[in-house]
Amino acid sequence: MVRSGALAFLLLVVGVGGCGKRGGEEGKPPAKEEGGVPIEESGSYLHIVVPSVIKRNEGIPVRLRVVTHVGLPDYDFEGGFRIDASSEETKFPPEPVLEPQQEGYYEMKGVSFGETGVQRLRGTVPKDTIQAMANPFVVVDSTQYNIYWGDLHGTSDLSTGERAPAIYFWYARNVALLDFVALTDSERGKEKALDEKAYLEVNPLLEEFNQPGRFVSLPGFEWTDDQYGGRVALFPQPVTSVPTHASGIDTPEKLRKAIPAGSVLIVPHPSGSEKSPAARPSGIGTAGEELVEIYSALGIFEGPGSARASSKETPGFFVADLLAQGWKPGFIATSDSRIAMPGNPRGPAGGEGKWPAGLTAVLSKELTRASILEALRARRCYATTGLRYLLEFTVDGQMMGSELTVKKGHKAKVYGSLGSTTNWIKVDIVAPEGPLASLTPQGKDRDVVELTAETAAVNAPTWVFLRGIDENGGIAWSSPVYLQPE
């Protein structure tokens, strides 16, 4: 992952906002928030999104939304915007305008980048304190996969949530500016069984929001069990029946058999919380579960004693424990939203969620249900605590999620890189015996970092993954690569 050229600041005044006056006390210096975004408690900020992987000289859209400090749309904003680029070879349209879209966000089409490498865009409101960095992105000559961002776990008022499914999908697409989202209502919500008829009535809404190439709505459902813990099922198409306990689906193995071919199973919050049961380790992997939630707004589930612990942890049930017993999942992160704000770029998730919403990045060839689910099954995904970091991780040249068969005694070559709008303070290549290599970046160029290592001789099944922590406590985890000696 190579950094692009020096900061150039191409200043363009673009767009016009709505009506009214922005909230916040004028003249008061704003506090700094995650991602370098100045924000006042009663004010607004800019949520700016571009594709994470961009082909050189290919025009892309820049999307922007004015959002309050808790992630709600700010309809009172007025004013213009300025976009600053980090490369002199950035080309804006001849008459650059961020045009307001019917959904409430702004979009500038046809921005292109003539220089390869990791680059930046900054948005500001002239003569104001509002500014924000867009997510980091990398410009390439060619690419095998794109990086798409989404939230795979959250509920509506059909179960444990507080708002209607339509609001959930609308927020994901038009406020969080996600590429994909899954609505995963629980079969045991609000102390009652899920109403199957009401659940199935969401199917037309799923199809309405599903727009391949622009936004993907994934059908989903959370099977919950006090003994085994929960499982989130993602379906390739809307289903005609729900595999609940009431229909006789009382084990993870039965759940796998009941769901359509091409579905994906996720183990959410494996070590549990005050209100969510932990996943029993002896039952993990028996249904071919492909993924585990390493982080959500409930907390970090990698191991005990984290800085973002859930409301109740169960020793022996963490991701590290499940890896030790031989399970081979990919890693995801979610919001587990209860207030129909999936992928909320700032603010609460509702319910027990006291931490920022997590996001899942998927390495996929196209933005369709089939391609996203294929990537998840292949574990071509990584997890973050909310920022859209760039992450690359390979072992012997094979990407995250791979399962490699190597000669006994082989020492594999490991490579990891991370890109952010923040500075990295600790990067580890993690293996069962502990970090294979660690990096504590120093100096001014700590936003894009690389790390290499070599595994110990592979004489037994093992795994390795990349983890990075930034200056604000944000974390990124690659899915592991699994090695099997022959």
C-alpha positions in Angstrom: 0.0 0.0 0.0 1.9 3.0 -1.3 1.3 6.6 -0.2 0.4 9.2 -3.0 2.2 12.5 -3.5 2.3 15.6 -1.3 -0.7 17.4 0.0 -1.8 19.9 -2.7 -5.2 21.4 -1.6 -7.2 22.0 -4.7 -9.8 24.4 -3.4 -13.3 24.3 -4.9 -16.4 25.9 -3.6 -19.2 23.5 -4.4 -22.9 22.9 -3.7 -25.5 24.7 -1.8 -27.2 23.4 1.4 -30.8 23.5 2.6 -32.5 26.2 4.6 -32.2 27.4 8.2 -29.2 27.7 10.4 -26.7 25.1 11.5 -26.8 24.1 15.1 -23.9 24.9 17.5 -22.4 27.9 19.2 -20.7 30.2 16.7 -17.1 31.1 17.4 -16.6 28.3 19.9 -13.6 26.0 19.0 -15.0 22.5 18.3 -13.7 19.4 20.0 -11.7 16.8 18.0 -13.4 13.5 17.4 -12.3 10.3 15.8 -11.0 10.7 12.2 -9.9 14.3 12.8 -13.5 15.6 12.5 -14.1 18.8 14.5 -17.6 18.6 16.0 -19.6 20.4 18.7 -21.9 18.5 20.9 -24.9 20.4 19.6 -23.4 20.9 16.1 -23.1 19.0 12.8 -20.3 17.4 10.8 -19.7 16.1 7.3 -19.9 12.4 6.4 -17.9 12.1 3.2 -17.6 8.7 1.3 -15.7 7.7 -1.8 -15.0 4.1 -3.0 -12.1 2.6 -1.1 -10.5 1.3 -4.3 -10.5 3.5 -7.4 -9.1 2.9 -10.9 -6.7 5.6 -12.1 -8.4 8.2 -14.3 -11.8 6.6 -13.9 -14.6 9.0 -12.8 -16.2 8.2 -9.4 -18.9 9.9 -7.2 -18.1 11.8 -4.1 -21.0 11.5 -1.6 -21.5 13.8 1.3 -24.1 14.1 4.1 -24.5 16.7 6.8 -25.2 14.8 10.0 -25.7 15.8 13.6 -23.3 14.6 16.4 -25.4 11.5 17.0 -25.6 10.5 13.3 -29.1 11.9 12.5 -29.6 13.9 9.3 -29.2 17.6 9.7 -32.0 19.3 7.7 -31.3 22.8 9.1 -27.8 23.1 7.5 -27.3 25.9 5.0 -24.1 26.9 3.1 -21.6 25.6 0.6 -18.8 23.0 0.7 -15.2 22.9 -0.3 -13.3 19.8 -1.4 -9.6 19.6 -0.9 -7.6 16.8 -2.6 -4.2 15.4 -1.6 -2.9 15.0 -5.2 -2.3 17.6 -7.9 -3.4 15.0 -10.4 -7.0 15.0 -9.1 -9.5 16.1 -11.7 -12.9 17.6 -10.8 -15.7 18.1 -13.3 -15.5 21.4 -15.3 -18.3 22.9 -13.2 -17.9 21.1 -9.9 -21.1 21.0 -7.9 -22.2 18.8 -5.1 -25.8 18.3 -6.2 -28.5 17.6 -3.6 -30.1 14.2 -4.1 -33.7 13.3 -3.5 -32.6 11.1 -0.6 -31.0 14.1 1.2 -27.3 13.6 0.6 -25.1 15.5 -1.9 -23.1 13.9 -4.7 -20.4 15.1 -7.1 -20.0 12.8 -10.1 -16.9 12.4 -12.3 -14.0 13.0 -10.0 -10.9 11.2 -11.2 -7.4 10.6 -9.9 -4.3 10.4 -12.2 -1.8 9.3 -9.5 -1.7 5.9 -8.0 -1.4 5.3 -4.2 -3.3 6.1 -1.0 -4.9 9.5 -1.3 -7.2 11.9 0.7 -10.1 14.2 0.3 -11.2 16.8 2.8 -14.5 18.5 3.0 -15.0 21.9 4.7 -17.7 24.5 5.0 -16.1 27.9 4.1 -16.1 30.4 7.0 -17.2 27.7 9.4 -15.7 25.1 11.7 -17.2 22.0 10.1 -14.7 19.8 8.3 -14.1 16.1 7.8 -11.8 13.7 6.0 -13.3 11.3 3.6 -12.4 7.7 4.1 -8.8 6.9 2.8 -8.8 5.3 -0.7 -6.2 3.8 -2.9 -5.9 4.6 -6.6 -4.7 1.6 -8.7 -4.2 0.8 -12.4 -6.1 -2.5 -12.0 -7.7 -4.5 -9.3 -9.1 -8.0 -8.8 -11.6 -6.9 -6.1 -13.4 -3.8 -4.9 -13.9 -3.0 -1.2 -17.5 -2.6 -0.2 -18.7 -1.5 3.3 -21.7 -2.7 5.2 -23.4 -3.6 8.4 -24.6 -7.3 8.8 -26.5 -7.2 12.1 -29.3 -5.0 13.4 -33.0 -5.2 14.2 -36.3 -3.3 13.7 -39.5 -3.0 15.6 -40.4 -6.4 14.4 -38.2 -7.7 17.3 -35.8 -6.0 19.6 -35.5 -2.7 17.6 -37.4 0.5 18.0 -38.2 1.7 14.4 -39.7 0.3 11.2 -37.7 -1.8 8.7 -38.2 1.0 6.0 -36.3 3.4 8.3 -33.5 0.9 8.8 -32.9 0.4 5.1 -33.3 4.1 4.3 -30.7 5.1 7.0 -28.2 2.6 5.8 -28.3 3.7 2.2 -28.9 7.5 2.5 -27.4 8.5 5.8 -24.6 6.0 6.7 -23.9 5.8 2.9 -23.2 2.1 3.1 -22.9 -0.3 0.2 -24.8 -3.1 1.8 -26.8 -3.9 4.9 -28.6 -6.9 6.5 -31.8 -6.6 8.6 -31.5 -9.5 11.1 -34.6 -9.4 13.3 -34.5 -11.8 16.2 -37.0 -14.6 16.7 -37.2 -13.7 20.4 -37.8 -10.0 20.5 -39.6 -7.9 23.1 -40.4 -11.1 25.2 -42.5 -12.6 22.4 -41.9 -14.8 19.4 -41.3 -13.1 16.1 -44.4 -12.7 14.0 -43.6 -14.7 10.9 -46.3 -13.0 8.8 -45.0 -9.5 9.7 -41.4 -10.7 9.0 -42.4 -11.9 5.5 -44.2 -8.7 4.7 -40.8 -7.0 4.6 -39.9 -9.0 1.5 -41.2 -6.4 -1.0 -39.2 -3.7 0.9 -36.0 -5.8 0.6 -36.5 -5.9 -3.2 -37.3 -2.2 -3.4 -34.1 -1.2 -1.7 -31.9 -3.8 -3.5 -30.2 -2.0 -6.4 -27.2 -4.0 -7.7 -24.3 -1.8 -8.3 -25.5 0.9 -6.0 -26.9 -0.6 -2.8 -27.5 -4.2 -1.6 -30.1 -5.2 0.9 -29.4 -8.7 2.4 -32.3 -10.7 3.8 -31.4 -11.9 7.3 -32.6 -13.3 10.5 -31.2 -14.0 14.0 -31.9 -17.4 15.5 -31.5 -17.2 19.2 -31.0 -20.0 21.8 -30.2 -19.8 25.5 -28.0 -23.0 25.2 -26.2 -22.5 22.0 -26.2 -18.7 21.7 -27.3 -16.8 18.6 -26.7 -17.3 14.9 -27.3 -14.7 12.3 -28.4 -16.2 8.9 -27.9 -14.2 5.7 -30.0 -15.4 2.8 -29.3 -15.1 -1.0 -33.0 -14.1 -1.6 -36.0 -13.3 0.6 -37.4 -16.5 2.2 -41.0 -17.7 2.4 -40.7 -19.2 5.9 -38.6 -18.5 9.0 -36.5 -21.2 10.6 -37.5 -20.6 14.2 -37.7 -22.8 17.3 -41.5 -22.8 16.8 -40.9 -24.6 13.5 -38.7 -27.2 15.2 -35.3 -25.6 14.5 -33.7 -26.0 17.9 -30.0 -26.7 17.1 -27.4 -24.9 14.8 -27.2 -28.1 12.7 -30.9 -28.0 12.0 -30.6 -24.3 11.2 -28.0 -25.0 8.5 -30.2 -27.6 6.9 -33.2 -25.4 7.0 -31.8 -22.3 5.3 -31.4 -22.0 1.5 -28.2 -23.0 -0.3 -25.8 -20.1 -0.6 -26.7 -18.7 2.9 -24.1 -17.6 5.4 -24.1 -18.2 9.1 -22.5 -15.8 11.6 -21.8 -16.3 15.3 -22.7 -12.9 16.9 -21.3 -11.6 20.2 -19.6 -15.0 21.1 -18.7 -14.1 24.7 -22.1 -12.6 25.3 -23.4 -9.6 27.2 -25.8 -8.9 30.0 -28.8 -9.6 27.7 -27.3 -11.7 24.9 -26.3 -15.3 25.8 -22.7 -16.4 24.9 -22.2 -19.0 22.2 -21.4 -22.4 23.6 -17.9 -23.3 22.3 -18.7 -27.0 21.9 -21.6 -26.0 19.5 -19.5 -23.7 17.4 -18.5 -24.9 13.9 -20.9 -27.9 13.9 -23.2 -26.1 11.5 -20.4 -24.8 9.2 -20.6 -21.2 10.5 -18.5 -19.1 8.3 -18.1 -15.9 10.3 -17.7 -14.5 13.8 -18.6 -11.1 15.1 -15.3 -9.9 16.6 -16.7 -6.5 17.4 -20.0 -4.7 17.6 -21.5 -1.7 19.6 -21.8 -4.2 22.4 -18.0 -4.5 22.7 -14.8 -6.3 21.5 -15.0 -10.1 21.6 -11.5 -11.0 20.5 -10.4 -11.7 24.1 -11.0 -10.7 27.7 -9.9 -7.4 29.3 -10.3 -5.2 26.2 -10.8 -1.4 26.4 -14.3 -1.9 25.0 -15.7 -4.8 27.0 -19.3 -5.9 26.8 -21.7 -5.5 29.7 -21.0 -9.1 30.7 -18.2 -11.3 29.5 -18.1 -15.1 29.6 -14.5 -16.5 30.1 -13.6 -19.2 27.6 -16.1 -18.0 25.0 -14.0 -15.4 23.2 -12.8 -15.5 19.5 -9.3 -16.4 20.7 -10.8 -19.4 22.5 -12.8 -20.5 19.5 -9.8 -20.3 17.3 -7.8 -22.4 19.8 -10.4 -25.2 19.5 -9.9 -25.4 15.7 -12.8 -23.4 14.3 -11.9 -21.3 11.2 -14.1 -18.3 10.9 -13.7 -15.0 9.0 -14.0 -11.8 11.1 -16.8 -9.2 10.8 -17.9 -6.2 12.8 -21.4 -4.7 13.1 -23.5 -2.1 14.9 -26.1 -4.6 16.3 -28.3 -1.5 16.0 -31.6 -1.3 17.9 -32.6 2.2 16.7 -32.6 1.6 12.9 -29.2 3.4 12.5 -27.0 0.7 10.9 -23.5 1.8 10.1 -24.1 5.0 12.1 -20.9 7.0 11.5 -21.3 8.6 14.9 -23.4 8.1 18.0 -25.2 5.3 19.8 -26.5 2.0 18.5 -29.3 1.7 21.1 -30.1 -1.0 23.6 -26.9 -2.3 25.2 -24.7 -0.8 22.5 -22.5 1.7 24.2 -19.6 1.7 21.7 -19.4 3.1 18.1 -21.0 1.0 15.5 -18.7 -1.5 13.8 -18.4 -2.0 10.0 -17.5 -5.0 7.8 -15.4 -4.5 4.6 -15.9 -7.1 1.9 -13.5 -7.8 -1.0 -15.9 -8.5 -3.8 -15.9 -8.3 -7.6 -19.2 -6.5 -7.8 -21.9 -5.1 -5.6 -24.6 -7.8 -5.8 -26.2 -10.1 -3.2 -24.5 -13.1 -4.8 -21.0 -11.5 -4.9 -21.2 -10.2 -1.3 -22.3 -13.5 0.1 -19.6 -15.4 -2.0 -16.9 -13.1 -0.5 -18.3 -13.7 3.0 -18.3 -17.4 2.5 -14.7 -17.2 1.3 -13.8 -15.0 4.4 -12.6 -12.2 2.1 -13.6 -9.6 4.7 -12.2 -7.6 7.5 -13.7 -5.8 10.6 -13.3 -2.3 12.0 -14.6 -0.4 15.0 -16.3 2.1 12.6 -13.8 3.8 10.3 -13.3 2.7 6.7 -9.6 1.8 7.0 -7.7 0.3 4.2 -6.3 -3.1 5.0 -4.3 -5.6 3.0 -3.1 -8.9 4.4 -1.5 -11.9 2.7 0.3 -15.1 3.6 2.6 -16.5 0.9 0.8 -14.2 -1.4 -2.7 -15.5 -0.6 -5.2 -13.1 0.8 -7.1 -13.0 4.0 -9.5 -15.9 4.6 -7.4 -18.3 2.6 -6.8 -21.9 3.9 -3.3 -23.0 2.8 -1.8 -26.5 2.7 1.9 -26.3 3.1 4.8 -28.7 3.5 5.5 -29.7 7.1 8.1 -27.3 8.5 7.3 -24.6 6.0 7.8 -21.0 7.2 5.3 -18.7 5.5 5.9 -15.1 4.4 3.3 -12.7 6.0 2.5 -9.2 4.8 0.2 -6.6 6.2 -0.6 -3.0 5.5 -3.0 -0.4 6.9 -4.2 3.0 5.7 -6.2 5.6 7.7 -7.0 9.2 8.1 -5.7 8.8 11.6 -2.2 7.6 12.9 -1.5 4.0 13.8 0.1 3.5 17.2 0.3 -0.4 17.3 0.2 -3.0 14.5 0.5 -6.7 15.2 0.6 -9.8 13.1 -1.1 -12.2 15.5 -0.6 -16.0 15.8 -1.6 -18.5 18.4 1.7 -18.1 20.3 1.4 -14.3 20.3 2.5 -11.6 17.9 4.8 -12.7 15.1 5.8 -9.1 14.6 4.8 -5.8 16.1 5.2 -2.2 14.9 4.9 1.0 16.9 4.9 3.6 14.1 7.0 6.8 14.8 7.4 10.1 13.0 4.9 12.0 10.8 4.0 9.2 8.3 2.0 7.0 10.6 -1.3 6.9 8.6 -0.1 4.3 6.1 2.1 1.5 7.5 3.5 -1.9 6.4 4.6 -4.9 8.4 6.2 -8.2 7.4 6.9 -11.4 9.3 7.7 -15.1 8.9 5.7 -17.7 10.7 7.4 -20.4 12.8 7.8 -23.7 11.1 4.3 -25.0 10.4 4.2 -28.5 12.0 0.6 -28.3 13.2 -2.6 -26.5 12.0 -2.2 -22.8 12.8 -3.5 -19.3 11.8 -2.4 -15.7 11.6 -4.2 -12.4 11.2 -3.5 -8.6 11.2 -4.6 -6.2 13.8 -4.0 -2.4 14.0 -4.9 0.1 16.6 -5.0 3.9 15.9 -4.5 6.9 18.0 -8.2 7.2 18.9 -8.5 3.5 20.0 -10.1 2.5 16.7 -9.2 -1.1 15.6 -9.0 -3.1 12.4 -8.8 -6.9 12.2 -8.2 -8.9 9.0 -9.8 -12.3 8.7 -7.2 -15.0 9.5 -5.3 -17.1 7.0 -5.3 -20.7 8.1 -2.3 -23.0 7.5 -2.4 -26.8 7.4 0.8 -28.9 7.1 0.6 -31.9 4.8 
